[in-house]
C-alpha cells in the first residue's frame, strides 16, 4: 500500500469517526462528517442512560414530553450497537476500498488502532481509580464493588468482556473497547473475504449477519437460562447469562460485520454512477424514516431484556448510517456542522470518562440532597454534562490527538522487517 503520511498527519484527518472510537486515519477518502456528528448523539444516549435512567428498558405509557424522554433515556444502552455497526462501516470505508490486507498493512492497521484507543482508555482507568477514591471519601460507601486486582489486570489487557463476572469491572463502559479489540483482530481477515463479494452477495451477507444477531436472542427466549428477567428490573444486569450475551465479543461480532458489509455496499454504490444518483436522491428520505423509527421504538418499542433489542434496532441503525452518509437533507446537514463534528470527535473521551465523573457527581448530589429536589437535580445534571463534554474536548485536543500522532510517528521511525 502506498504511504500517504501527509494525509495521516494532517489536521483534517480527525474528521471521521470509528464508532465509539476516535476518528479514523489511514485513508485520503472524503471525510464522512454526518457520521461523526451522529456518533456524539449515540454517546450522549449512553451517558444519559448511566446518569438518569430509572431502569433498563423500563416503559411508561403516555405521549407527554416527560414520558417520552424518560422512555428514551431508559433505552440509551442501545447506542452501543450503533457504535459497533458504525465502527465496521467506517473501517471498511477507510481500509477496504479496493486493496487486500498484506502483512505490512495488517501491522500498520493494528498499530493505528492501538494509537487510537489505548492512551485515552488508560487515562479513563486512572480517572476511575481517582473517582472511586473521591466518591468513597465523599459518600463513605463503596460506589462500585468490582474494583479488584483481577478486574484491573483484565481491564488493562482489554480482555474483561470475555469473562461476565469482570466485564463491567472498574470503568464499566470499557467492556465495549474490549470487544472492539477483538473486532480489530479479525477485521483484516474478514476483509479479504468481504472485498471479493458483489453487491447481491453483500446484501445476502448483511442479512446473514442480522440472523446471527437474532440467533442468541431466540436461544435466550427459548431456554431462559436466567429464569424470568423483566425489563427495568433491578436484577437485569446482574443475570449471568444476560450479561455474558450482552458483553461477549463473539456475540457482538455480527453487528460489526453488518457494518463492514454496509461499508462495502456504500463503496459499490459510490462507484456506479446510475446507482449513485438514485441512492443519493433517496438518502434524505431514508435518513428521516430511520431516525423517526428509531425514536419511536426507543420511546414505545416492545423492549425485552434480550441483547437490548439489537434485532429491532440494528437494521434501523444500518439504514440511518447508510442514508446519512450521503450528506443529503437537513438531518445530515445538521450533523455535519463543525461544532457537532467536534462533539463527535470528542465523544470517545466522553464515553470513557463519563462514568468516573458521575461517581463523583453522584456522591456530591447525595451530600447536597439534590436527589430530593427535582429542579436542583436537573441543574446539577446539566452542570455535570457541561463539565463532562468540556473535559472530553480538552482530552481530545491535548491527549488523544497528540498521543495518536506520537505513537504513529514512533512506529514509522522503526525499521519493521
C-alpha positions in Angstrom: 0.0 0.0 0.0 1.5 3.4 -0.9 2.3 5.6 2.0 0.1 8.6 2.5 1.8 10.0 5.5 0.8 13.6 4.8 -2.9 12.8 4.9 -2.5 10.7 8.1 -0.9 13.5 9.9 -3.0 16.4 8.6 -5.4 18.2 11.0 -8.3 17.2 8.8 -7.7 13.5 9.5 -9.7 13.9 12.6 -13.0 14.5 10.9 -14.1 10.9 10.5 -15.5 8.6 13.1 -14.9 5.0 14.1 -18.0 4.0 16.1 -17.3 4.8 19.7 -13.7 5.3 18.8 -11.6 8.2 17.7 -11.5 9.5 14.1 -10.1 7.1 11.5 -6.7 7.5 9.9 -5.1 5.5 7.1 -7.0 7.0 4.1 -7.3 10.0 2.0 -11.1 9.4 1.4 -13.6 12.2 1.8 -14.4 12.7 5.4 -17.9 11.4 6.5 -18.9 14.3 8.7 -22.6 13.3 9.3 -21.5 10.1 10.9 -19.1 11.9 13.2 -22.0 14.1 14.5 -24.3 11.1 14.9 -21.7 9.5 17.0 -22.0 12.2 19.6 -25.8 11.7 19.8 -25.3 7.9 20.4 -22.6 8.6 23.0 -24.9 11.1 24.8 -27.6 8.5 24.9 -25.3 6.1 26.7 -24.2 8.9 29.1 -27.8 9.8 29.9 -28.7 6.2 30.4 -26.0 5.8 33.0 -26.8 9.1 34.7 -30.6 9.5 34.8 -32.2 6.2 33.6 -34.8 4.7 36.0 -34.4 1.2 34.7 -33.0 -0.7 31.7 -35.8 -0.8 29.1 -38.4 0.4 31.6 -41.5 1.7 29.9 -44.3 4.1 30.9 -47.4 4.9 28.9 -48.2 8.4 27.7 -47.4 10.9 24.9 -46.2 13.8 27.1 -42.7 15.1 26.7 -41.5 13.8 30.1 -42.7 10.3 29.5 -41.2 10.1 26.0 -37.8 11.5 27.2 -37.8 9.1 30.2 -38.5 6.1 28.0 -35.8 7.1 25.5 -33.3 7.6 28.3 -34.1 4.2 29.7 -33.3 2.8 26.3 -30.0 4.6 25.9 -27.9 1.4 26.1 -28.8 0.6 22.5 -26.3 3.3 21.5 -23.5 0.7 21.9 -25.0 -1.4 19.0 -24.9 1.8 16.8 -21.2 2.2 17.7 -20.4 -1.3 16.7 -22.1 -1.1 13.3 -20.6 2.4 12.7 -17.1 1.1 13.5 -17.4 -1.7 11.0 -18.7 0.7 8.4 -16.0 3.3 8.8 -13.1 0.9 9.0 -14.3 -0.7 5.8 -14.8 2.6 4.0 -11.3 3.6 5.1 -9.3 0.4 4.6 -11.2 -1.8 2.2 -11.9 0.4 -0.8 -10.0 -1.7 -3.3 -7.0 -3.3 -1.6 -6.3 -6.5 0.2 -4.5 -6.6 3.6 -0.9 -7.6 3.2 1.2 -8.5 6.3 2.6 -4.9 6.4 -0.9 -3.3 6.1 -2.1 -5.5 8.9 0.7 -4.4 11.2 0.1 -0.7 10.4 -3.6 -1.1 10.9 -3.2 -2.7 14.3 -0.7 -0.1 15.4 -3.1 2.6 14.2 -5.9 1.1 16.3 -3.7 0.9 19.4 -2.7 4.5 18.9 -6.3 5.5 18.7 -7.8 3.7 21.6 -5.2 2.9 24.2 -4.0 6.3 25.5 -7.4 7.7 26.4 -8.5 4.2 27.6 -5.6 4.1 30.1 -6.4 7.7 31.1 -10.0 6.6 31.8 -8.8 3.8 34.1 -6.8 6.4 36.0 -10.0 8.6 36.2 -11.8 5.6 37.5 -9.3 5.0 40.3 -9.3 8.6 41.3 -13.1 8.9 41.1 -13.5 5.7 43.2 -11.4 7.1 46.0 -13.0 10.5 45.8 -16.5 9.1 45.8 -15.7 6.9 48.7 -14.3 9.8 50.7 -17.4 12.0 50.0 -20.1 9.4 50.4 -18.5 6.9 52.9 -19.6 3.9 50.9 -18.1 1.8 48.1 -19.6 3.2 44.8 -18.6 0.2 42.6 -17.8 -3.2 44.2 -15.8 -4.7 41.3 -12.6 -2.9 42.0 -10.3 -5.9 42.3 -6.8 -6.6 41.2 -8.0 -9.3 38.7 -10.5 -6.8 37.3 -7.8 -4.2 36.9 -5.4 -6.6 35.1 -8.2 -7.8 32.8 -9.2 -4.2 32.1 -5.6 -3.1 31.3 -5.3 -6.0 28.9 -8.7 -5.2 27.3 -10.0 -8.8 27.8 -12.5 -8.2 30.5 -15.6 -8.6 28.2 -14.7 -12.3 27.8 -15.5 -13.0 31.5 -19.0 -12.0 32.5 -18.2 -11.5 36.2 -15.5 -9.0 35.3 -16.9 -7.4 32.1 -18.1 -4.3 34.0 -15.1 -4.1 36.4 -13.5 -0.7 37.0 -14.7 1.6 34.3 -17.7 -0.3 33.1 -18.1 1.4 29.6 -14.7 -0.1 28.8 -16.2 -3.5 28.1 -17.1 -2.3 24.6 -13.5 -1.4 23.9 -12.6 -5.0 24.9 -15.0 -6.2 22.3 -13.7 -3.7 19.7 -10.1 -5.0 20.1 -11.4 -8.4 19.1 -13.1 -6.9 16.1 -9.8 -5.2 15.1 -8.0 -8.6 15.2 -10.5 -10.2 12.8 -11.1 -7.2 10.6 -8.2 -7.7 8.1 -9.0 -11.4 7.6 -12.8 -10.9 7.2 -12.0 -8.0 4.9 -10.1 -10.3 2.5 -13.3 -12.3 2.0 -15.7 -9.4 2.0 -13.9 -7.4 -0.6 -14.5 -10.2 -3.1 -18.3 -10.1 -2.9 -20.6 -8.4 -5.4 -23.5 -6.2 -4.2 -26.0 -9.0 -4.2 -23.7 -11.2 -2.2 -23.1 -8.3 0.2 -26.8 -7.9 0.8 -27.1 -11.6 1.5 -24.1 -11.3 3.9 -25.7 -8.4 5.7 -28.9 -10.4 6.1 -26.9 -13.4 7.4 -25.1 -11.2 9.9 -28.5 -9.9 11.1 -29.7 -13.5 11.5 -26.6 -14.2 13.7 -27.6 -11.2 15.8 -31.0 -12.7 16.2 -29.8 -16.3 17.0 -28.7 -15.7 20.6 -32.0 -13.8 21.2 -34.1 -16.7 20.1 -31.9 -19.1 22.2 -32.2 -16.9 25.3 -36.0 -16.6 24.9 -36.5 -20.4 24.4 -34.0 -21.6 27.0 -34.4 -18.8 29.6 -31.1 -19.7 31.4 -31.6 -16.8 33.9 -35.2 -17.6 34.5 -37.8 -14.8 34.2 -35.9 -11.4 33.9 -38.1 -8.4 33.2 -37.1 -5.1 31.6 -36.5 -2.4 34.1 -35.9 -4.9 36.9 -33.0 -4.4 39.4 -31.6 -7.9 38.6 -31.4 -7.3 34.8 -27.7 -6.7 34.5 -26.8 -9.0 37.4 -28.1 -12.0 35.5 -25.1 -14.1 34.4 -26.2 -15.2 31.0 -27.7 -11.9 30.1 -24.5 -10.1 31.0 -22.5 -12.7 29.1 -24.6 -12.4 26.0 -24.5 -8.6 26.2 -20.7 -8.2 26.6 -19.2 -11.3 24.8 -17.2 -10.2 21.8 -18.2 -13.2 19.7 -21.9 -12.5 20.3 -21.5 -8.8 19.4 -19.2 -9.5 16.4 -22.2 -9.8 13.8 -23.0 -6.2 14.5 -19.5 -5.1 13.5 -19.7 -7.4 10.5 -23.0 -5.9 9.5 -21.3 -2.5 9.4 -18.5 -4.0 7.3 -21.0 -5.3 4.7 -22.8 -2.0 4.7 -19.4 -0.2 4.1 -18.7 -2.3 1.1 -22.2 -1.7 -0.3 -21.6 2.0 0.1 -18.3 1.8 -1.8 -20.0 -0.2 -4.5 -22.9 2.3 -4.8 -20.5 5.2 -5.0 -18.6 3.6 -7.9 -21.6 3.1 -10.1 -22.9 6.4 -11.4 -26.6 5.5 -12.1 -27.0 3.7 -8.7 -25.0 6.6 -7.0 -27.5 9.2 -8.3 -30.6 7.2 -7.3 -29.4 6.3 -3.8 -28.2 9.8 -3.2 -31.6 11.2 -4.1 -33.4 8.8 -1.8 -30.9 9.1 1.1 -32.6 12.1 2.7 -35.9 10.2 2.9 -34.1 7.1 4.3 -32.5 9.3 7.0 -35.8 10.7 8.1 -37.5 7.2 8.1 -34.7 5.7 10.0 -34.4 8.4 12.6 -38.2 8.6 13.2 -38.4 4.9 13.5 -35.5 4.7 16.0 -37.1 7.5 18.2 -40.5 5.7 18.1 -39.0 2.3 19.2 -36.9 4.0 21.8 -39.9 5.6 23.3 -42.6 2.9 22.7 -40.9 -0.2 21.4 -41.7 -3.6 22.9 -38.3 -3.8 24.6 -37.3 -7.1 26.2 -34.2 -7.9 28.3 -32.6 -9.8 25.4 -29.4 -8.2 24.0 -31.1 -4.9 24.3 -33.3 -5.4 21.2 -30.4 -5.4 18.7 -32.7 -7.4 16.4 -35.0 -4.4 16.2 -32.6 -1.5 16.2 -29.7 -2.8 14.2 -31.5 -2.7 10.8 -32.6 0.8 11.7 -29.1 1.9 12.7 -27.8 0.4 9.4 -30.4 2.4 7.4 -29.5 5.6 9.3 -25.8 5.2 8.7 -26.2 4.3 5.0 -28.6 7.1 4.4 -27.0 9.9 6.3 -23.5 9.2 4.9 -24.5 10.6 1.5 -24.9 14.1 3.1 -28.3 14.9 1.7 -31.2 16.5 3.6 -31.4 18.7 6.8 -30.6 15.9 9.2 -27.2 15.1 7.5 -26.6 18.9 7.2 -27.1 19.4 10.9 -24.8 16.5 11.9 -22.2 17.9 9.6 -21.9 21.3 11.3 -18.4 22.0 12.6 -19.4 22.2 16.3 -21.4 19.0 16.1 -18.5 17.3 14.3 -16.1 18.5 17.1 -18.5 17.0 19.7 -18.4 13.7 17.7 -14.6 13.7 17.6 -14.6 14.2 21.4 -17.3 11.6 22.0 -14.7 8.8 22.6 -13.3 10.6 25.5 -16.8 11.4 26.8 -17.8 7.8 26.5 -14.9 6.6 28.6 -14.7 9.4 31.3 -18.4 10.0 32.0 -18.9 7.1 34.4 -16.0 8.0 36.7 -17.1 11.7 36.7 -20.6 10.6 37.6 -19.4 8.7 40.6 -18.0 11.9 42.0 -21.0 14.0 40.9 -23.5 11.4 42.3 -21.7 11.4 45.7 -21.9 15.2 45.7 -25.5 15.2 44.7 -26.3 12.8 47.7 -24.4 15.0 50.1 -26.2 18.2 48.9 -29.6 16.4 48.9 -30.1 17.2 45.2 -32.0 14.0 44.6 -35.0 15.1 46.6 -35.2 18.5 44.8 -36.1 17.9 41.1 -35.2 21.4 39.9 -31.8 21.4 41.6 -31.1 17.9 40.4 -31.9 18.9 36.9 -29.5 21.9 37.1 -26.9 19.6 38.7 -27.1 17.1 35.8 -26.8 19.9 33.3 -23.7 21.2 35.0 -22.3 17.6 35.0 -22.9 17.3 31.3 -21.3 20.6 30.5 -18.2 19.6 32.6 -18.0 16.1 31.0 -18.3 17.4 27.5 -15.9 20.2 28.0 -13.3 17.9 29.6 -13.8 15.4 26.7 -13.0 18.1 24.2 -9.8 19.0 26.1 -8.8 15.4 26.2 -9.4 15.0 22.5 -7.3 18.1 21.7 -4.4 17.7 24.2 -4.2 13.9 24.9 -5.9 11.8 22.2 -4.6 13.5 19.1 -1.0 14.2 20.3 -0.7 10.6 21.7 -2.1 9.1 18.4 0.4 11.1 16.3 3.3 10.3 18.7 2.7 6.5 18.6 2.2 6.5 14.9 5.4 8.6 14.4 7.3 6.3 16.7 6.2 3.2 14.7 7.0 4.9 11.4 10.5 5.6 12.6 11.1 1.9 13.4 12.6 -0.4 10.9 10.0 -3.1 10.7 11.3 -6.3 8.9 
